[in-house]
Amino acid sequence: MADERTSPAGPDLTQGVAMSDFVDGRLVGHVGDDEVLLVQSGADIFAIGAHCTHYHGPLAEGIVTDGDVRCPWHHACFDLRTGEAVRAPALSPVDCWKVEQRDGRIFVREKRGRATPRLPVSANLPSRIVIVGGGAAGFAAAEMLRRRGFGGSIAMLSNDAAAPVDRPNLSKDYLAGSAPEDWLPLRPDTFYSESGIELRLNTEVVGIDPKARRVSTADGKTLAYDRLLLATGAEPVRLPIPGADPSRLHLLRTLADCRAIIAAASNARRALVIGASFIGLEVAASLRTRGIEVVVVAPEARPMERVLGPQMGDFVRKLHEEHGVAFRLQDTVAGIDGRRATLKSGGTVEADLVVVGVGVRPRLTLAEQIGLTLDRGVVVNQFLETSAPGIYAAGDIARWPDPHSGAAIRVEHWVVAERQGQTAAVNMLGQSERFDAVPFFWSQHYDVPINYVGHAEQWDEIAIDGDIGVKDCLLRYKRQGRVLAVASIFRDVARLQAEVAMERQAA
């Protein structure tokens, strides 16, 4: 994530380059200190910033399609003409430069200005928008509203104590101690006041009146709205473990949770991680990076098998064992007495630190109170509007009609939440933009990235290209011959191509 550049790469584009210098229709050079990516798309040549604005991924190693370039790391997408970040997780645009062609050479010298945002044409634009939730979906919606030129009031009500942060980092680099805390905020604190976004932290919404279009908070205040976005997210599942001191059972969802684990880890020699979920195993990897012994206890036979299948599950277990993690699988914690955890099997585990990572459940209390249609989540249409007119839902609580799988699905992925927040924002402004993005998430275990595109709750075949054991593979999860999802270790271009294929299949 850090920007470690020393000097810009490639030729000086102000001096010109020839088309013969391009490789596969692209070339990385520089204008002054700025690294610039030249891209040939059809008959046009574009010049944009060479690095993704999310984690500084190399855009030259991604793919170009339909007038955009996609980052190979986390699938952010940028418009080649404007530089706009058209798909999360990137939120900021890349710079663009003017391109001149003269005497058979291509010159890049002058940077283009930013386009002024324009509101969509609508006879029913809202003047007041309230967002309930301060996570990925809520933040992305607020940011997109201002990006699109919305000039009305925006109130974001968050029960968290911290402004929106990059939550995936809480279980990865930040918890491991390899990323400073100032990497975490999605925007500086000044962003909200400068953008006219009223961010209310430590605010619990206790009621919504859809007829009066009012929101009530626990401190007795009310806010009126024309459009409302429910982005209440999910909360970690809490286990009732006999004898355990609840204050010693650490969960990981918020920045405060992560700080508490880091503080406890400073004096810990051995940690018990309950649950072999993605969060649980990322925590295990981060604690091992800190030199802490880790034991993982989980009821399944293989970690992550339900999502990634047996082959990848075996690989993940072996990878963690190679880094010193001990597993107690097909077992559960029956009780905790001080530092000693007793397992259902009769074994015991001594631990100074206990982290519970057994999954999350969607926060549906408000949706239930106002009678929204529910089905293991808040049911929304293709535009992310709920059964109540003017109320939208996005993120971990939303169950939407997925055109790729042909089913209504709900997923708990950071990138999906951000993209849904962006789509909901556009539709609250009177547009009819359907949410049809292919789900994507990534997980990091030591130096191994596992990336996943699509959604496959069930499959009858896993086709493996490459070798999982040597960390170079792409797995296709199929049902009746149709690819529903792919997972990969590296193989970035192939994974991006699979994403595009799924988009076109559902179009």
Summary of the structure (lengths in Angstrom):
residues: 507
radius of gyration: 23.8
end to end distance: 33.7
largest distance: 79.9
contacts: 1717
relative contact order: 0.11
helix: 23%
strand: 34%
